[in-house]
C-alpha cells in the first residue's frame, strides 16, 4: 500500500509540473476530463465473465472520444487549446493509475480468497470421457497425485442459486454434534420408516455427477439431495426411491428400490439437510443387437443418473439397522468389505469418524479398515477422500484395493476382493477375535468367494467355519447387506 501511495504521488507531481498555470488539476477541469477518460459502469456489459464495452463505446479512445456530447466536445477543445502534450500525458497517467489499481485489487482479492475452492464457469472442466458441455464434479477433477489437498472443495451447479460444498473437513470452530442421540452411541432413537411408500417424501436434487473415469466399466454417479432436515437418517441406513413413470408390464407406478445412503447424517455440506446416494447406471448389452438394449436397462438407476439439479424425487425410509456402527466401545475395529457401489455406507462411516468433528470421531481409538474391489483404477470410488483420511490418520485408517483387471493374486489369477482380504487373513482373524465388526456390502455375487476363502482359512487354523461365523453373527460382528 505504501508503494502504491508513493507512485500515485509521483505521477501527480509530474502532472502538476506539466499543467503549469493552466490549472488542469483543478477540481472543475478534472471533472471535465474524467468524463471521457474513465468509462462508467453503464458502458459495460458482462459476457463470459469478462467486462465488454457496449457497441456504442467499444473501440473508442477514451482520452479523446470520436463521438461525444456537446459538453464533452467543449471540454476536449479546452484541453487541446492549452497544449497538445498535456492531455496525452494525463491520459498516460490515468492509464498508469488504472493499471496500478487493478494489480493492487487482484493481489488483495487473492490474499482474501477463502480456503474453499469454488468452481467458477472459467475454472470448469469437462467430465472425464465426455465431450459434453462443461460440468463440475469428482469426474472432472485432476487425480490425487496431480492436485494438492485443500480443506474443502465446492462443486457448483451452474443452475443452482448457491454453491453446494462437499466438505473434506469440518469448518473451523464448528462441530457436527446437533443430530446426536444422548449418549451419542445409543441406538434407541434411530429413525426408521419415517416416510412410507404410500406417502413418500419429495426431495430435490442438488447435483448429479459422474465420479468415475473414462475407462471405468460403466457409469457411477454421486447424487446429492436436499431434504431440508425432514428425512433424518443414520450412517448405514438406506433410502427407498420411487422412479417416475409406470411399469409397461402392468400400467402401475414403479415400485420402490432401495439404495444405501452414501453420506453421514450431516450430509456432504455438514448442515444436516442433505443426503447422498452412490448409483451405478444399470445397462444391458445385447450380443444379438450389438448394442445396449434400452428395454432391459435398470429403471431406477437410469432415472437417478439422468436427474438434473432441481428435479424432484420421491423417496421413502430410512430403513435398516444391520449396517449401523456399534459406537459404545470407542476402540472397536471396523473391517469394511465392498464391491463397487457397496462403498456407500462406508463413506458415511468414514466421514463420521474422520472427516467431521463428531462425538464418535473425537472418541474413536480403533482402526477402520476399508477393502474395495473394482475392475480398474478408473472405477475407484471416492479415492481422493480415502487418501486424504489415510494421510491424516495413518494409525486409525487402513485402505486396500482389489483391481481385478490390473492386479494378480497369489496364484497368478485376477485379483478379486476375496483374494485381497485373504492376503491379510491372519490380521483380520486376529482383529475379529478381539471384537472387530466385519461388514460386507455390494453385489451378492461377492459372498460365495468371500465365504470359500474364509472357510479355507478356518480349516488352516483348525476352526469349524459354520460355528465360527455363527459366533460372529451372535456377537454382532458379522453384518451383510448385498443385492
Secondary structure as a PSIPRED ss2 file (coil, helix, strand):
# PSIPRED VFORMAT (PSIPRED V4.0)

   1 X C   1.000  0.000  0.000
   2 X H   0.000  1.000  0.000
   3 X H   0.000  1.000  0.000
   4 X H   0.000  1.000  0.000
   5 X H   0.000  1.000  0.000
   6 X H   0.000  1.000  0.000
   7 X H   0.000  1.000  0.000
   8 X H   0.000  1.000  0.000
   9 X H   0.000  1.000  0.000
  10 X H   0.000  1.000  0.000
  11 X H   0.000  1.000  0.000
  12 X H   0.000  1.000  0.000
  13 X H   0.000  1.000  0.000
  14 X H   0.000  1.000  0.000
  15 X H   0.000  1.000  0.000
  16 X H   0.000  1.000  0.000
  17 X H   0.000  1.000  0.000
  18 X H   0.000  1.000  0.000
  19 X H   0.000  1.000  0.000
  20 X C   1.000  0.000  0.000
  21 X C   1.000  0.000  0.000
  22 X C   1.000  0.000  0.000
  23 X C   1.000  0.000  0.000
  24 X C   1.000  0.000  0.000
  25 X C   1.000  0.000  0.000
  26 X C   1.000  0.000  0.000
  27 X H   0.000  1.000  0.000
  28 X H   0.000  1.000  0.000
  29 X H   0.000  1.000  0.000
  30 X H   0.000  1.000  0.000
  31 X H   0.000  1.000  0.000
  32 X H   0.000  1.000  0.000
  33 X H   0.000  1.000  0.000
  34 X H   0.000  1.000  0.000
  35 X H   0.000  1.000  0.000
  36 X H   0.000  1.000  0.000
  37 X H   0.000  1.000  0.000
  38 X C   1.000  0.000  0.000
  39 X C   1.000  0.000  0.000
  40 X C   1.000  0.000  0.000
  41 X H   0.000  1.000  0.000
  42 X H   0.000  1.000  0.000
  43 X H   0.000  1.000  0.000
  44 X E   0.000  0.000  1.000
  45 X E   0.000  0.000  1.000
  46 X E   0.000  0.000  1.000
  47 X E   0.000  0.000  1.000
  48 X C   1.000  0.000  0.000
  49 X C   1.000  0.000  0.000
  50 X E   0.000  0.000  1.000
  51 X E   0.000  0.000  1.000
  52 X E   0.000  0.000  1.000
  53 X E   0.000  0.000  1.000
  54 X C   1.000  0.000  0.000
  55 X C   1.000  0.000  0.000
  56 X C   1.000  0.000  0.000
  57 X C   1.000  0.000  0.000
  58 X C   1.000  0.000  0.000
  59 X C   1.000  0.000  0.000
  60 X C   1.000  0.000  0.000
  61 X C   1.000  0.000  0.000
  62 X C   1.000  0.000  0.000
  63 X C   1.000  0.000  0.000
  64 X C   1.000  0.000  0.000
  65 X C   1.000  0.000  0.000
  66 X C   1.000  0.000  0.000
  67 X C   1.000  0.000  0.000
  68 X C   1.000  0.000  0.000
  69 X C   1.000  0.000  0.000
  70 X H   0.000  1.000  0.000
  71 X H   0.000  1.000  0.000
  72 X H   0.000  1.000  0.000
  73 X H   0.000  1.000  0.000
  74 X H   0.000  1.000  0.000
  75 X H   0.000  1.000  0.000
  76 X H   0.000  1.000  0.000
  77 X H   0.000  1.000  0.000
  78 X H   0.000  1.000  0.000
  79 X H   0.000  1.000  0.000
  80 X H   0.000  1.000  0.000
  81 X H   0.000  1.000  0.000
  82 X C   1.000  0.000  0.000
  83 X C   1.000  0.000  0.000
  84 X H   0.000  1.000  0.000
  85 X H   0.000  1.000  0.000
  86 X H   0.000  1.000  0.000
  87 X H   0.000  1.000  0.000
  88 X H   0.000  1.000  0.000
  89 X H   0.000  1.000  0.000
  90 X H   0.000  1.000  0.000
  91 X H   0.000  1.000  0.000
  92 X H   0.000  1.000  0.000
  93 X H   0.000  1.000  0.000
  94 X H   0.000  1.000  0.000
  95 X H   0.000  1.000  0.000
  96 X H   0.000  1.000  0.000
  97 X H   0.000  1.000  0.000
  98 X H   0.000  1.000  0.000
  99 X H   0.000  1.000  0.000
 100 X H   0.000  1.000  0.000
 101 X H   0.000  1.000  0.000
 102 X H   0.000  1.000  0.000
 103 X H   0.000  1.000  0.000
 104 X H   0.000  1.000  0.000
 105 X H   0.000  1.000  0.000
 106 X H   0.000  1.000  0.000
 107 X H   0.000  1.000  0.000
 108 X H   0.000  1.000  0.000
 109 X H   0.000  1.000  0.000
 110 X H   0.000  1.000  0.000
 111 X H   0.000  1.000  0.000
 112 X H   0.000  1.000  0.000
 113 X C   1.000  0.000  0.000
 114 X C   1.000  0.000  0.000
 115 X C   1.000  0.000  0.000
 116 X C   1.000  0.000  0.000
 117 X E   0.000  0.000  1.000
 118 X E   0.000  0.000  1.000
 119 X C   1.000  0.000  0.000
 120 X C   1.000  0.000  0.000
 121 X C   1.000  0.000  0.000
 122 X C   1.000  0.000  0.000
 123 X C   1.000  0.000  0.000
 124 X C   1.000  0.000  0.000
 125 X E   0.000  0.000  1.000
 126 X C   1.000  0.000  0.000
 127 X C   1.000  0.000  0.000
 128 X C   1.000  0.000  0.000
 129 X C   1.000  0.000  0.000
 130 X C   1.000  0.000  0.000
 131 X C   1.000  0.000  0.000
 132 X C   1.000  0.000  0.000
 133 X C   1.000  0.000  0.000
 134 X C   1.000  0.000  0.000
 135 X E   0.000  0.000  1.000
 136 X C   1.000  0.000  0.000
 137 X C   1.000  0.000  0.000
 138 X H   0.000  1.000  0.000
 139 X H   0.000  1.000  0.000
 140 X H   0.000  1.000  0.000
 141 X C   1.000  0.000  0.000
 142 X C   1.000  0.000  0.000
 143 X C   1.000  0.000  0.000
 144 X H   0.000  1.000  0.000
 145 X H   0.000  1.000  0.000
 146 X H   0.000  1.000  0.000
 147 X C   1.000  0.000  0.000
 148 X C   1.000  0.000  0.000
 149 X C   1.000  0.000  0.000
 150 X C   1.000  0.000  0.000
 151 X C   1.000  0.000  0.000
 152 X E   0.000  0.000  1.000
 153 X E   0.000  0.000  1.000
 154 X E   0.000  0.000  1.000
 155 X E   0.000  0.000  1.000
 156 X C   1.000  0.000  0.000
 157 X C   1.000  0.000  0.000
 158 X C   1.000  0.000  0.000
 159 X C   1.000  0.000  0.000
 160 X C   1.000  0.000  0.000
 161 X C   1.000  0.000  0.000
 162 X C   1.000  0.000  0.000
 163 X C   1.000  0.000  0.000
 164 X E   0.000  0.000  1.000
 165 X E   0.000  0.000  1.000
 166 X E   0.000  0.000  1.000
 167 X E   0.000  0.000  1.000
 168 X C   1.000  0.000  0.000
 169 X C   1.000  0.000  0.000
 170 X C   1.000  0.000  0.000
 171 X C   1.000  0.000  0.000
 172 X C   1.000  0.000  0.000
 173 X C   1.000  0.000  0.000
 174 X C   1.000  0.000  0.000
 175 X C   1.000  0.000  0.000
 176 X C   1.000  0.000  0.000
 177 X C   1.000  0.000  0.000
 178 X C   1.000  0.000  0.000
 179 X C   1.000  0.000  0.000
 180 X C   1.000  0.000  0.000
 181 X C   1.000  0.000  0.000
 182 X C   1.000  0.000  0.000
 183 X C   1.000  0.000  0.000
 184 X C   1.000  0.000  0.000
 185 X C   1.000  0.000  0.000
 186 X C   1.000  0.000  0.000
 187 X C   1.000  0.000  0.000
 188 X C   1.000  0.000  0.000
 189 X C   1.000  0.000  0.000
 190 X C   1.000  0.000  0.000
 191 X C   1.000  0.000  0.000
 192 X C   1.000  0.000  0.000
 193 X C   1.000  0.000  0.000
 194 X C   1.000  0.000  0.000
 195 X E   0.000  0.000  1.000
 196 X E   0.000  0.000  1.000
 197 X C   1.000  0.000  0.000
 198 X C   1.000  0.000  0.000
 199 X E   0.000  0.000  1.000
 200 X C   1.000  0.000  0.000
 201 X E   0.000  0.000  1.000
 202 X E   0.000  0.000  1.000
 203 X E   0.000  0.000  1.000
 204 X E   0.000  0.000  1.000
 205 X E   0.000  0.000  1.000
 206 X E   0.000  0.000  1.000
 207 X E   0.000  0.000  1.000
 208 X E   0.000  0.000  1.000
 209 X E   0.000  0.000  1.000
 210 X E   0.000  0.000  1.000
 211 X C   1.000  0.000  0.000
 212 X C   1.000  0.000  0.000
 213 X C   1.000  0.000  0.000
 214 X C   1.000  0.000  0.000
 215 X C   1.000  0.000  0.000
 216 X C   1.000  0.000  0.000
 217 X C   1.000  0.000  0.000
 218 X C   1.000  0.000  0.000
 219 X C   1.000  0.000  0.000
 220 X E   0.000  0.000  1.000
 221 X E   0.000  0.000  1.000
 222 X E   0.000  0.000  1.000
 223 X E   0.000  0.000  1.000
 224 X E   0.000  0.000  1.000
 225 X E   0.000  0.000  1.000
 226 X E   0.000  0.000  1.000
 227 X C   1.000  0.000  0.000
 228 X C   1.000  0.000  0.000
 229 X C   1.000  0.000  0.000
 230 X C   1.000  0.000  0.000
 231 X C   1.000  0.000  0.000
 232 X C   1.000  0.000  0.000
 233 X C   1.000  0.000  0.000
 234 X C   1.000  0.000  0.000
 235 X C   1.000  0.000  0.000
 236 X C   1.000  0.000  0.000
 237 X C   1.000  0.000  0.000
 238 X E   0.000  0.000  1.000
 239 X E   0.000  0.000  1.000
 240 X E   0.000  0.000  1.000
 241 X E   0.000  0.000  1.000
 242 X E   0.000  0.000  1.000
 243 X C   1.000  0.000  0.000
 244 X C   1.000  0.000  0.000
 245 X C   1.000  0.000  0.000
 246 X E   0.000  0.000  1.000
 247 X C   1.000  0.000  0.000
 248 X C   1.000  0.000  0.000
 249 X C   1.000  0.000  0.000
 250 X C   1.000  0.000  0.000
 251 X C   1.000  0.000  0.000
 252 X C   1.000  0.000  0.000
 253 X E   0.000  0.000  1.000
 254 X C   1.000  0.000  0.000
 255 X C   1.000  0.000  0.000
 256 X E   0.000  0.000  1.000
 257 X E   0.000  0.000  1.000
 258 X E   0.000  0.000  1.000
 259 X E   0.000  0.000  1.000
 260 X E   0.000  0.000  1.000
 261 X E   0.000  0.000  1.000
 262 X C   1.000  0.000  0.000
 263 X C   1.000  0.000  0.000
 264 X C   1.000  0.000  0.000
 265 X C   1.000  0.000  0.000
 266 X C   1.000  0.000  0.000
 267 X C   1.000  0.000  0.000
 268 X C   1.000  0.000  0.000
 269 X C   1.000  0.000  0.000
 270 X C   1.000  0.000  0.000
 271 X C   1.000  0.000  0.000
 272 X C   1.000  0.000  0.000
 273 X C   1.000  0.000  0.000
 274 X E   0.000  0.000  1.000
 275 X E   0.000  0.000  1.000
 276 X E   0.000  0.000  1.000
 277 X E   0.000  0.000  1.000
 278 X E   0.000  0.000  1.000
 279 X E   0.000  0.000  1.000
 280 X E   0.000  0.000  1.000
 281 X C   1.000  0.000  0.000
 282 X C   1.000  0.000  0.000
 283 X C   1.000  0.000  0.000
 284 X C   1.000  0.000  0.000
 285 X E   0.000  0.000  1.000
 286 X E   0.000  0.000  1.000
 287 X C   1.000  0.000  0.000
 288 X C   1.000  0.000  0.000
 289 X C   1.000  0.000  0.000
 290 X C   1.000  0.000  0.000
 291 X E   0.000  0.000  1.000
 292 X E   0.000  0.000  1.000
 293 X C   1.000  0.000  0.000
 294 X H   0.000  1.000  0.000
 295 X H   0.000  1.000  0.000
 296 X H   0.000  1.000  0.000
 297 X C   1.000  0.000  0.000
 298 X C   1.000  0.000  0.000
 299 X H   0.000  1.000  0.000
 300 X H   0.000  1.000  0.000
 301 X H   0.000  1.000  0.000
 302 X H   0.000  1.000  0.000
 303 X H   0.000  1.000  0.000
 304 X H   0.000  1.000  0.000
 305 X H   0.000  1.000  0.000
 306 X C   1.000  0.000  0.000
 307 X C   1.000  0.000  0.000
 308 X C   1.000  0.000  0.000
 309 X C   1.000  0.000  0.000
 310 X C   1.000  0.000  0.000
 311 X C   1.000  0.000  0.000
 312 X E   0.000  0.000  1.000
 313 X E   0.000  0.000  1.000
 314 X E   0.000  0.000  1.000
 315 X E   0.000  0.000  1.000
 316 X E   0.000  0.000  1.000
 317 X E   0.000  0.000  1.000
 318 X E   0.000  0.000  1.000
 319 X E   0.000  0.000  1.000
 320 X C   1.000  0.000  0.000
 321 X C   1.000  0.000  0.000
 322 X C   1.000  0.000  0.000
 323 X C   1.000  0.000  0.000
 324 X C   1.000  0.000  0.000
 325 X C   1.000  0.000  0.000
 326 X C   1.000  0.000  0.000
 327 X C   1.000  0.000  0.000
 328 X C   1.000  0.000  0.000
 329 X C   1.000  0.000  0.000
 330 X C   1.000  0.000  0.000
 331 X C   1.000  0.000  0.000
 332 X C   1.000  0.000  0.000
 333 X C   1.000  0.000  0.000
 334 X E   0.000  0.000  1.000
 335 X E   0.000  0.000  1.000
 336 X E   0.000  0.000  1.000
 337 X E   0.000  0.000  1.000
 338 X E   0.000  0.000  1.000
 339 X E   0.000  0.000  1.000
 340 X H   0.000  1.000  0.000
 341 X H   0.000  1.000  0.000
 342 X H   0.000  1.000  0.000
 343 X H   0.000  1.000  0.000
 344 X H   0.000  1.000  0.000
 345 X H   0.000  1.000  0.000
 346 X H   0.000  1.000  0.000
 347 X H   0.000  1.000  0.000
 348 X H   0.000  1.000  0.000
 349 X H   0.000  1.000  0.000
 350 X H   0.000  1.000  0.000
 351 X H   0.000  1.000  0.000
 352 X H   0.000  1.000  0.000
 353 X H   0.000  1.000  0.000
 354 X H   0.000  1.000  0.000
 355 X H   0.000  1.000  0.000
 356 X C   1.000  0.000  0.000
 357 X C   1.000  0.000  0.000
 358 X C   1.000  0.000  0.000
 359 X H   0.000  1.000  0.000
 360 X H   0.000  1.000  0.000
 361 X H   0.000  1.000  0.000
 362 X H   0.000  1.000  0.000
 363 X H   0.000  1.000  0.000
 364 X C   1.000  0.000  0.000
 365 X C   1.000  0.000  0.000
 366 X C   1.000  0.000  0.000
 367 X C   1.000  0.000  0.000
 368 X E   0.000  0.000  1.000
 369 X E   0.000  0.000  1.000
 370 X E   0.000  0.000  1.000
 371 X E   0.000  0.000  1.000
 372 X E   0.000  0.000  1.000
 373 X E   0.000  0.000  1.000
 374 X E   0.000  0.000  1.000
 375 X C   1.000  0.000  0.000
 376 X C   1.000  0.000  0.000
 377 X H   0.000  1.000  0.000
 378 X H   0.000  1.000  0.000
 379 X H   0.000  1.000  0.000
 380 X C   1.000  0.000  0.000
 381 X C   1.000  0.000  0.000
 382 X C   1.000  0.000  0.000
 383 X H   0.000  1.000  0.000
 384 X H   0.000  1.000  0.000
 385 X H   0.000  1.000  0.000
 386 X H   0.000  1.000  0.000
 387 X H   0.000  1.000  0.000
 388 X H   0.000  1.000  0.000
 389 X H   0.000  1.000  0.000
 390 X H   0.000  1.000  0.000
 391 X H   0.000  1.000  0.000
 392 X H   0.000  1.000  0.000
 393 X C   1.000  0.000  0.000
 394 X C   1.000  0.000  0.000
 395 X C   1.000  0.000  0.000
 396 X C   1.000  0.000  0.000
 397 X E   0.000  0.000  1.000
 398 X E   0.000  0.000  1.000
 399 X E   0.000  0.000  1.000
 400 X E   0.000  0.000  1.000
 401 X E   0.000  0.000  1.000
 402 X E   0.000  0.000  1.000
 403 X E   0.000  0.000  1.000
 404 X C   1.000  0.000  0.000
 405 X C   1.000  0.000  0.000
 406 X C   1.000  0.000  0.000
 407 X C   1.000  0.000  0.000
 408 X E   0.000  0.000  1.000
 409 X C   1.000  0.000  0.000
 410 X C   1.000  0.000  0.000
 411 X C   1.000  0.000  0.000
 412 X C   1.000  0.000  0.000
 413 X C   1.000  0.000  0.000
 414 X E   0.000  0.000  1.000
 415 X C   1.000  0.000  0.000
 416 X C   1.000  0.000  0.000
 417 X H   0.000  1.000  0.000
 418 X H   0.000  1.000  0.000
 419 X H   0.000  1.000  0.000
 420 X H   0.000  1.000  0.000
 421 X H   0.000  1.000  0.000
 422 X H   0.000  1.000  0.000
 423 X H   0.000  1.000  0.000
 424 X C   1.000  0.000  0.000
 425 X H   0.000  1.000  0.000
 426 X H   0.000  1.000  0.000
 427 X H   0.000  1.000  0.000
 428 X H   0.000  1.000  0.000
 429 X H   0.000  1.000  0.000
 430 X H   0.000  1.000  0.000
 431 X H   0.000  1.000  0.000
 432 X H   0.000  1.000  0.000
 433 X H   0.000  1.000  0.000
 434 X C   1.000  0.000  0.000
 435 X C   1.000  0.000  0.000
 436 X C   1.000  0.000  0.000
 437 X E   0.000  0.000  1.000
 438 X E   0.000  0.000  1.000
 439 X E   0.000  0.000  1.000
 440 X E   0.000  0.000  1.000
 441 X E   0.000  0.000  1.000
 442 X E   0.000  0.000  1.000
 443 X C   1.000  0.000  0.000
 444 X C   1.000  0.000  0.000
 445 X H   0.000  1.000  0.000
 446 X H   0.000  1.000  0.000
 447 X H   0.000  1.000  0.000
 448 X H   0.000  1.000  0.000
 449 X H   0.000  1.000  0.000
 450 X H   0.000  1.000  0.000
 451 X H   0.000  1.000  0.000
 452 X H   0.000  1.000  0.000
 453 X H   0.000  1.000  0.000
 454 X H   0.000  1.000  0.000
 455 X H   0.000  1.000  0.000
 456 X H   0.000  1.000  0.000
 457 X H   0.000  1.000  0.000
 458 X H   0.000  1.000  0.000
 459 X H   0.000  1.000  0.000
 460 X H   0.000  1.000  0.000
 461 X C   1.000  0.000  0.000
 462 X C   1.000  0.000  0.000
 463 X C   1.000  0.000  0.000
 464 X C   1.000  0.000  0.000
 465 X H   0.000  1.000  0.000
 466 X H   0.000  1.000  0.000
 467 X H   0.000  1.000  0.000
 468 X H   0.000  1.000  0.000
 469 X H   0.000  1.000  0.000
 470 X H   0.000  1.000  0.000
 471 X H   0.000  1.000  0.000
 472 X H   0.000  1.000  0.000
 473 X H   0.000  1.000  0.000
 474 X H   0.000  1.000  0.000
 475 X C   1.000  0.000  0.000
 476 X C   1.000  0.000  0.000
 477 X C   1.000  0.000  0.000
 478 X E   0.000  0.000  1.000
 479 X E   0.000  0.000  1.000
 480 X E   0.000  0.000  1.000
 481 X E   0.000  0.000  1.000
 482 X E   0.000  0.000  1.000
 483 X C   1.000  0.000  0.000
